[in-house]
Amino acid sequence: MDLDYDRAERKKAELIDAVESVLAATSAIADEDRQTALEIISNYASISPPEKERMVIQLITMNHGGRGGAESTKAGNVQFNIGKLCIAASKGAFATVAVSKTPWLAVFAALILWDEFWACTKVSLSEEVASVLYAMWMHKDADRCIATNDVEAKVNIERAKRSQSSLTSAQVRTCCKTLEQLSCIKHPKDSRTKWWLCEWVRFSYR
């Protein structure tokens, strides 16, 4: 199978450009936007190339029923791993000042891509939503769950570390509802008192 690595590089560039556009509107350090976008995609997206389109020379005829003889090719895949990104941001894997200062800036940009390329909900996203998801990942258990009643306290612990104002209970509930709409979190079937964190999603491209 002949893979189209050039197409994969173009898809990567498309994702980097998308992240850079988000950062340009939110980051106070514009000079770092491109480097931050590169680091976010490196820690967030795994891109496999599609199969190259095969050139097939055929007679201009049509099969019974109107079907031609076109050959299908295998699509490429992009996997977004929000868990990997959160851990990388928490461990100081980003060289840029903006993410080092506020690690959920990377998560915010990642959520924009998550919705644009996969969830397609068009919900309103904010740094508050990103900080809630980041905190949930920092305080999850071994099953990638966190008690619903613990979320507010854990979020404000993380925000206090970064000298950010606390969120109210109502704000945290609204953020959790947004994350649930994005399918970033959900209640396990056997419990409404916990949130389970979705680690990754995948979509195809050509």
Residue pairs with C-beta under 8 A, 6 or more apart in sequence:
1 51
1 74
2 51
2 52
2 54
3 49
3 50
3 51
3 52
4 49
4 50
4 51
4 52
4 53
4 76
5 49
7 49
7 50
7 76
7 206
8 47
8 48
8 49
8 50
8 76
11 47
11 76
11 78
11 205
12 41
12 45
12 47
15 41
15 45
15 47
15 78
15 113
16 34
16 37
16 38
16 41
17 37
18 112
18 113
18 116
19 36
19 37
19 40
19 41
19 109
19 110
19 112
19 113
20 33
20 34
20 36
20 37
22 108
22 109
22 112
23 33
23 36
23 37
23 98
23 105
23 109
24 30
24 33
26 105
26 108
26 109
26 127
27 33
27 36
27 98
27 105
28 98
29 96
29 97
29 98
32 96
32 97
32 98
35 95
35 96
36 94
36 96
36 98
36 99
36 105
36 106
36 109
37 109
39 93
39 94
39 95
39 96
39 99
39 106
40 85
40 94
40 99
40 106
40 109
40 110
43 84
43 85
43 88
43 89
43 93
43 94
43 106
44 80
44 81
44 82
44 84
44 85
44 106
44 110
44 113
45 78
45 79
45 80
45 81
45 113
46 78
46 79
46 81
47 76
47 77
47 78
47 79
48 76
48 77
48 78
49 76
50 73
50 74
50 75
50 76
50 205
50 206
51 73
51 74
51 75
52 73
53 73
54 71
54 73
56 69
56 70
56 71
58 68
58 69
62 68
63 69
73 206
75 204
75 205
75 206
76 204
76 205
76 206
77 202
77 203
77 204
77 205
78 117
78 202
78 203
78 204
78 205
79 200
79 201
79 202
80 110
80 113
80 114
80 117
80 118
80 200
80 201
80 202
81 199
81 200
82 107
82 110
82 111
82 114
82 133
82 137
82 184
82 198
82 199
82 200
83 137
83 144
83 197
83 199
83 200
84 199
84 200
85 106
85 107
85 110
86 103
86 107
86 133
86 134
86 137
86 138
87 137
88 94
88 106
89 99
89 103
89 104
89 106
89 107
89 134
90 103
90 134
90 137
90 138
92 100
94 100
94 103
94 106
98 105
99 105
99 106
101 162
102 127
102 162
102 164
103 134
103 162
104 127
104 130
104 131
104 133
104 134
105 127
105 130
107 130
107 131
107 133
107 134
108 125
108 126
108 127
108 129
108 130
111 125
111 129
111 130
111 133
111 182
111 184
112 125
114 182
114 184
114 201
115 121
115 122
115 123
115 125
115 182
117 203
118 201
118 203
119 181
119 182
119 183
119 201
121 181
121 182
123 178
123 181
123 182
124 178
125 178
126 175
128 167
128 171
128 175
129 175
129 178
129 179
131 155
131 158
131 159
131 164
131 167
132 151
132 155
132 167
132 172
132 175
132 176
132 179
133 175
133 179
133 184
133 185
134 158
135 151
135 154
135 155
135 157
135 158
135 159
136 146
136 151
136 154
136 155
136 185
136 195
136 197
137 197
138 154
138 158
139 146
139 150
139 154
140 146
140 197
143 196
144 196
144 197
144 199
145 188
145 194
145 195
145 196
145 197
146 154
146 194
146 195
146 197
147 193
147 194
148 176
148 192
148 193
148 194
148 195
149 193
151 172
151 176
151 195
152 167
152 169
152 172
155 167
155 172
156 166
156 167
159 165
159 166
159 167
160 166
167 175
176 185
176 195
179 185
180 186
183 198
183 201
184 197
184 198
185 195
185 196
185 197
185 198
186 195
186 196
186 198
187 194
187 195
187 196
188 194
188 196
